[in-house]
Amino acid sequence: MCLSPKPTIKGEIHEHPFILFWRQVPFICDACGTSGDCVSYICSPCGLIVHEKCISLQPFIKRFPRHSHPISHTFFLGKHEIETGKCRICSEEVNSNHGCYCCSGCNYLVHANCAKKDYSLLTKTVSDNPACQGHEHILTFYDEYEGQCNGCVNELVVAFACKECNFSVRYRCLRLPNKILHKCDEHPLMLTYHEDNSYSKYHYCDVCETKRNPSQWFYHCAICDNSVHRKCAIDKYSFMKIGKTYTATEHPHPLTFVRKVFDYPECHGCHRHCEDLSVECLQNGCNYIVHWKCIDPLIYLPGPSI
């Protein structure tokens, strides 16, 4: 039996009730910024149109797992004096004309649907498995917690903790992959929870060549005896292969991925020195180079993915 949609719904997300709009026309939801072609709800005084499911969005998330401050829902970023930017979860652009969650003090933005999906993990008890860092007991979420994270040794204010022993982790450590491929080693690097070697000369990262805290989890290859900081193993360019060539429509020659170590030429995009991952033209007589972050990936022609 199909239930008829409610004619009026009042949610906490908005001061006025939403009225059922029977005509099924394509629309962009003002609460979440995604499209819809089903029955919608409108607020005529404010000119808003939303999905029925979005009326139940929380107006305020006090403890969001990825951010240290509360985040609030807004239908218009402009009233918070925040410029548009990229979602901190999916890295896609946040449309300032539609709803999202934000922390106005930090210019922190997340899509409404990304925030909802992430926050839903906090309402559940997490069963222990390799993705829960190999701990043998069940972990439960606590929205108020004092202690130290077993993964990164930072102080906790919220945590996934074990009721049976003194084990607790923050959300980011809980989500770390158990195994990862990295260009520094031909074998997979495994997430490692304990440093078995007590000699301090072994407590170094084989990527950045700086000291490691032996109390923190790290990635390790037992075959090659390579140990790597977590941040070095899964940074934003971990899977980028230096020397790979791409063809761009805005430059006549092939461009090659490079990382400058000694010489820092000026980026043709932002005019700052290229101290980060860049693409460079190796054609004789051409000195074109630009930061990878300065290039919109959409300008590239189809080719091997990175």
C-alpha positions in Angstrom: 0.0 0.0 0.0 1.4 3.4 -1.0 1.2 6.2 1.5 0.3 9.7 0.3 3.0 12.3 1.1 2.2 14.6 4.0 0.7 17.9 2.9 2.9 19.9 5.4 6.1 19.0 7.2 7.8 21.1 9.8 11.5 20.3 10.4 14.1 21.8 12.7 16.2 22.8 9.7 14.0 25.8 8.8 11.8 28.2 10.7 8.7 27.8 8.4 6.9 24.6 7.6 7.4 23.1 4.1 4.3 22.7 1.9 3.9 19.7 -0.5 4.4 20.7 -4.2 2.5 18.1 -6.2 3.9 18.9 -9.7 6.8 16.6 -10.4 9.4 18.8 -12.2 13.2 18.7 -12.1 14.7 20.9 -9.4 17.9 21.5 -7.4 17.3 21.0 -3.7 18.1 24.1 -1.7 19.0 22.0 1.4 21.5 19.6 -0.1 22.4 21.0 -3.5 21.6 17.8 -5.5 18.9 17.3 -8.2 15.5 15.8 -7.8 12.6 14.9 -10.1 10.1 13.6 -7.5 7.5 15.2 -5.3 9.1 18.2 -3.5 8.3 20.5 -0.7 8.5 24.3 -0.8 8.6 27.3 1.5 6.9 30.1 -0.5 7.9 33.0 1.8 11.6 32.1 1.5 11.6 30.7 -2.0 13.0 27.3 -1.0 12.4 23.9 -2.6 13.7 20.7 -1.0 13.6 16.9 -1.0 11.2 15.5 1.6 14.2 13.6 3.2 16.2 16.8 3.6 13.6 18.4 5.9 14.8 16.1 8.6 18.5 17.3 8.3 19.9 18.5 11.6 20.4 22.2 11.7 23.4 21.8 14.0 26.0 19.0 14.5 27.7 19.5 17.8 30.4 16.9 17.4 31.4 16.2 13.8 34.0 13.5 13.5 36.2 15.3 10.9 36.3 18.7 12.5 37.0 20.0 16.0 34.2 22.6 16.0 30.4 22.3 15.6 29.1 22.7 12.1 25.7 24.2 11.2 23.5 23.9 8.2 22.9 26.9 6.0 20.8 27.4 2.9 23.0 30.3 1.8 26.7 30.6 2.4 26.7 34.3 1.8 25.1 35.1 5.2 28.1 33.5 6.9 30.6 35.5 4.9 32.1 32.4 3.5 33.2 32.2 -0.1 32.5 29.0 -2.0 35.0 26.2 -1.8 35.5 22.5 -1.9 33.9 19.9 0.3 36.4 18.7 3.0 35.1 15.1 2.5 34.6 14.5 -1.2 36.8 17.5 -2.5 34.1 18.5 -5.0 32.9 22.1 -5.3 30.3 23.3 -2.8 27.7 25.5 -4.6 27.2 28.7 -2.5 23.6 29.0 -3.9 22.4 25.9 -2.2 22.6 24.3 1.3 25.6 22.8 3.0 27.2 22.5 6.4 29.8 24.9 7.5 32.0 26.2 10.4 32.1 29.9 9.8 35.1 30.5 12.1 37.2 28.1 10.0 35.7 28.4 6.5 35.1 24.7 6.8 32.6 23.4 4.2 31.0 20.0 3.6 28.1 19.0 1.4 24.9 18.2 3.3 24.8 14.6 2.0 28.5 14.1 2.8 28.0 15.3 6.3 24.9 13.2 6.8 26.7 10.0 5.6 29.7 10.6 7.7 27.8 11.5 10.9 25.6 8.4 10.6 28.6 6.3 11.5 28.6 7.9 14.9 25.2 6.5 15.8 26.4 3.0 15.4 28.4 0.5 17.4 31.4 -0.5 15.3 32.1 -4.2 15.0 35.8 -5.0 15.3 37.5 -6.2 12.1 40.8 -5.4 10.3 39.4 -2.0 9.4 39.0 -1.2 13.1 42.8 -1.5 13.5 42.9 -5.1 14.5 41.5 -4.7 18.0 39.8 -7.8 19.4 36.8 -6.2 21.0 33.8 -4.2 19.9 34.2 -0.4 19.8 31.5 2.0 20.8 31.2 5.7 20.0 31.3 8.2 22.9 30.4 11.8 22.2 32.3 12.9 25.3 35.6 11.2 26.1 38.9 12.0 27.8 42.0 10.1 26.9 44.6 9.5 24.3 44.2 8.0 20.9 46.0 4.7 20.4 46.7 5.5 16.8 48.1 9.0 16.8 48.5 9.6 20.6 46.6 12.9 20.4 44.1 13.9 23.1 40.5 12.9 22.5 37.3 14.7 23.1 35.1 12.2 21.2 36.2 8.6 20.5 35.5 5.0 19.5 36.5 3.2 22.6 36.5 -0.3 24.0 34.5 -1.0 27.1 36.6 -4.0 28.1 40.1 -2.5 27.9 42.0 0.8 27.6 41.7 1.1 23.9 40.3 4.2 22.1 40.8 5.8 18.7 39.7 8.9 16.9 37.6 8.8 13.8 40.4 9.4 11.3 42.5 6.6 12.8 39.6 4.3 12.7 39.2 4.9 8.9 42.9 4.3 8.0 43.3 1.6 5.4 44.9 -1.7 6.6 47.0 -2.0 3.4 48.2 0.6 1.0 50.3 0.8 -2.1 53.0 3.5 -2.3 55.6 4.4 -4.8 58.4 4.1 -2.2 58.1 0.3 -2.1 57.2 -2.5 -4.6 55.2 -4.3 -2.0 52.0 -3.2 -0.1 52.7 -1.3 3.1 50.8 -2.7 6.1 49.3 -0.6 8.9 51.4 -1.4 11.9 50.3 -0.8 15.5 53.4 -1.5 17.5 57.1 -0.7 17.0 58.9 -3.9 17.9 62.4 -2.4 17.3 63.6 -0.5 20.4 66.6 1.0 18.7 66.0 4.7 18.0 68.0 4.6 14.8 65.2 2.6 13.2 62.5 5.1 14.2 62.8 7.1 10.9 60.4 7.5 8.0 61.8 6.1 4.7 59.9 8.7 2.7 60.6 12.1 4.4 63.7 10.8 6.3 62.6 12.4 9.5 62.0 10.8 12.9 58.9 8.8 13.7 57.2 8.6 17.1 57.4 4.9 17.9 54.1 5.2 19.9 52.1 6.1 16.7 50.8 3.7 14.2 52.8 3.6 10.9 53.0 1.8 7.6 55.6 -0.9 7.2 57.0 -3.4 4.6 58.4 -6.4 6.4 60.1 -7.6 3.3 62.1 -4.4 2.6 62.1 -3.2 6.2 60.6 0.2 5.1 58.7 2.2 7.6 56.6 5.3 6.7 54.7 7.9 8.6 50.9 7.6 8.0 50.8 11.1 6.6 53.6 10.3 4.1 52.0 7.0 3.1 48.6 8.5 2.3 49.2 12.1 1.4 47.4 13.6 -1.5 50.1 12.7 -4.1 50.9 9.2 -2.8 49.8 7.4 -6.0 51.2 10.0 -8.4 54.0 8.5 -10.5 56.7 11.1 -11.3 57.6 11.0 -15.0 54.1 10.1 -16.2 53.2 12.1 -19.3 49.8 13.8 -20.1 48.6 15.8 -23.0 46.8 19.1 -22.2 44.6 21.1 -24.6 46.1 24.4 -23.3 49.7 23.6 -24.2 51.0 22.3 -27.5 53.5 19.8 -26.0 53.2 16.8 -23.7 53.6 17.6 -20.0 55.5 15.5 -17.5 54.8 15.2 -13.8 57.9 16.4 -11.8 58.8 17.3 -8.2 61.4 20.0 -8.0 64.1 19.4 -5.3 66.9 21.9 -6.0 65.6 24.4 -8.6 62.2 26.1 -8.1 61.1 27.8 -11.3 58.1 30.1 -11.4 54.6 28.5 -12.0 53.0 29.8 -15.2 49.6 29.7 -13.4 50.0 31.3 -10.0 53.5 32.8 -10.5 54.8 31.2 -7.3 57.8 28.9 -7.1 57.1 25.3 -8.0 58.0 23.6 -4.7 55.1 21.1 -4.9 54.1 18.5 -7.5 54.1 20.2 -11.0 53.7 19.4 -14.7 56.6 20.5 -16.9 57.2 20.7 -20.6 60.5 18.9 -21.4 60.5 20.0 -25.0 63.8 21.7 -25.9 63.4 25.5 -25.8 60.1 25.4 -23.9 60.2 26.4 -20.2 56.5 25.9 -19.4 55.8 24.6 -15.9 52.7 24.8 -13.7 51.7 23.4 -10.3 49.4 20.4 -10.6 47.0 22.1 -8.0 46.8 25.1 -10.4 45.4 23.0 -13.2 41.8 22.0 -13.6 41.9 18.3 -14.4 39.1 18.7 -16.8 41.4 20.4 -19.3 43.2 17.0 -19.9 42.4 14.8 -22.8 41.5 11.2 -22.0 44.5 9.2 -21.0 45.8 7.1 -18.2 44.3 7.9 -14.9 46.4 9.0 -11.9 
